[in-house]
Amino acid sequence: MTRCHEKEEFARVFARVECKLRRYVQSMVPTASDADDVMQETAISLMRKFDQYDPELPFFNWACRFAQFAAKKHHSRTLANRLQFSDAAIDAIAEDYPRHQQLAVERRKALSDCIKHLSDADRRLVELRYFSDETVDTLSQRIEEPVARLYRSLSRIRKALANCVLKKMGTEEIV
């Protein structure tokens, strides 16, 4: 593969995992700015070593090793300036991250199932508020309901959804 094609291929595979990789990095550093720095170092390292990547293996897993190393390197550079996670903590986060990601996937699926079981009116309210990014004030005007009533309804729905998700996940209910 020519260097130009290699860069294009890197850009394609990196773009597919960038958001997921950023969440992984954010779990290991205290601020968004730190995450940006670690992501930049990770991307540079990945691009430099891309010729060593085995396309038969998941790119995300390969990239996570680079991100973990970059987070540790960032930690050691900034240790004198502020409190940071220790290398052991970063290793523990990296080791535990896949389990947390799987739980997040399961929670999203449970939430989707729970939303399907809402009444039509409640489901419509959830869709209008959370899937269209409307503010409660805007939504209040749009559906001609008082703001206070909408807040109460949304609170009731969120509580019902939380209990439903917890029940599906096999944990205790929120009272």
Contacts in CASP RR format, 6 or more apart in sequence:
PFRMAT RR
TARGET T0000
AUTHOR 0000-0000-0000
METHOD contacts of the structure
MODEL  1
MTRCHEKEEFARVFARVECKLRRYVQSMVPTASDADDVMQETAISLMRKF
DQYDPELPFFNWACRFAQFAAKKHHSRTLANRLQFSDAAIDAIAEDYPRH
QQLAVERRKALSDCIKHLSDADRRLVELRYFSDETVDTLSQRIEEPVARL
YRSLSRIRKALANCVLKKMGTEEIV
1 9 0 8 1.000
6 50 0 8 1.000
6 51 0 8 1.000
7 47 0 8 1.000
9 50 0 8 1.000
10 46 0 8 1.000
10 47 0 8 1.000
10 50 0 8 1.000
13 59 0 8 1.000
14 43 0 8 1.000
14 46 0 8 1.000
14 47 0 8 1.000
14 59 0 8 1.000
14 63 0 8 1.000
16 59 0 8 1.000
17 59 0 8 1.000
17 60 0 8 1.000
17 63 0 8 1.000
18 39 0 8 1.000
20 60 0 8 1.000
21 39 0 8 1.000
21 42 0 8 1.000
21 60 0 8 1.000
21 63 0 8 1.000
21 64 0 8 1.000
21 67 0 8 1.000
22 35 0 8 1.000
22 39 0 8 1.000
24 64 0 8 1.000
24 67 0 8 1.000
24 94 0 8 1.000
24 97 0 8 1.000
25 35 0 8 1.000
25 38 0 8 1.000
25 39 0 8 1.000
25 42 0 8 1.000
25 67 0 8 1.000
25 70 0 8 1.000
25 71 0 8 1.000
26 32 0 8 1.000
26 35 0 8 1.000
27 93 0 8 1.000
27 97 0 8 1.000
27 100 0 8 1.000
28 38 0 8 1.000
28 67 0 8 1.000
28 68 0 8 1.000
28 71 0 8 1.000
28 85 0 8 1.000
28 90 0 8 1.000
28 93 0 8 1.000
28 94 0 8 1.000
29 35 0 8 1.000
29 38 0 8 1.000
29 71 0 8 1.000
29 74 0 8 1.000
29 75 0 8 1.000
29 84 0 8 1.000
29 85 0 8 1.000
30 82 0 8 1.000
30 83 0 8 1.000
30 84 0 8 1.000
30 85 0 8 1.000
34 74 0 8 1.000
34 78 0 8 1.000
37 74 0 8 1.000
38 67 0 8 1.000
38 70 0 8 1.000
38 71 0 8 1.000
38 74 0 8 1.000
39 67 0 8 1.000
41 70 0 8 1.000
41 73 0 8 1.000
41 74 0 8 1.000
42 63 0 8 1.000
42 66 0 8 1.000
42 67 0 8 1.000
42 70 0 8 1.000
45 66 0 8 1.000
45 69 0 8 1.000
45 70 0 8 1.000
46 53 0 8 1.000
46 62 0 8 1.000
46 63 0 8 1.000
46 66 0 8 1.000
49 66 0 8 1.000
53 59 0 8 1.000
53 62 0 8 1.000
54 62 0 8 1.000
64 94 0 8 1.000
64 97 0 8 1.000
68 90 0 8 1.000
68 91 0 8 1.000
68 94 0 8 1.000
71 85 0 8 1.000
71 90 0 8 1.000
72 87 0 8 1.000
72 90 0 8 1.000
75 84 0 8 1.000
75 85 0 8 1.000
75 86 0 8 1.000
75 87 0 8 1.000
75 90 0 8 1.000
78 84 0 8 1.000
85 93 0 8 1.000
103 169 0 8 1.000
106 169 0 8 1.000
107 165 0 8 1.000
107 169 0 8 1.000
110 164 0 8 1.000
110 165 0 8 1.000
110 168 0 8 1.000
110 169 0 8 1.000
111 161 0 8 1.000
111 165 0 8 1.000
113 164 0 8 1.000
113 168 0 8 1.000
114 160 0 8 1.000
114 161 0 8 1.000
114 164 0 8 1.000
114 165 0 8 1.000
114 168 0 8 1.000
115 123 0 8 1.000
115 126 0 8 1.000
115 161 0 8 1.000
116 123 0 8 1.000
117 164 0 8 1.000
118 126 0 8 1.000
118 157 0 8 1.000
118 160 0 8 1.000
118 161 0 8 1.000
122 153 0 8 1.000
122 157 0 8 1.000
122 160 0 8 1.000
125 139 0 8 1.000
125 150 0 8 1.000
125 153 0 8 1.000
125 154 0 8 1.000
125 157 0 8 1.000
126 157 0 8 1.000
126 161 0 8 1.000
128 134 0 8 1.000
128 139 0 8 1.000
128 142 0 8 1.000
128 143 0 8 1.000
129 136 0 8 1.000
129 139 0 8 1.000
129 154 0 8 1.000
134 142 0 8 1.000
136 147 0 8 1.000
136 150 0 8 1.000
136 151 0 8 1.000
136 154 0 8 1.000
137 147 0 8 1.000
139 145 0 8 1.000
139 150 0 8 1.000
140 146 0 8 1.000
140 147 0 8 1.000
140 150 0 8 1.000
143 150 0 8 1.000
159 174 0 8 1.000
162 174 0 8 1.000
163 173 0 8 1.000
163 174 0 8 1.000
166 172 0 8 1.000
166 173 0 8 1.000
166 174 0 8 1.000
167 173 0 8 1.000
END
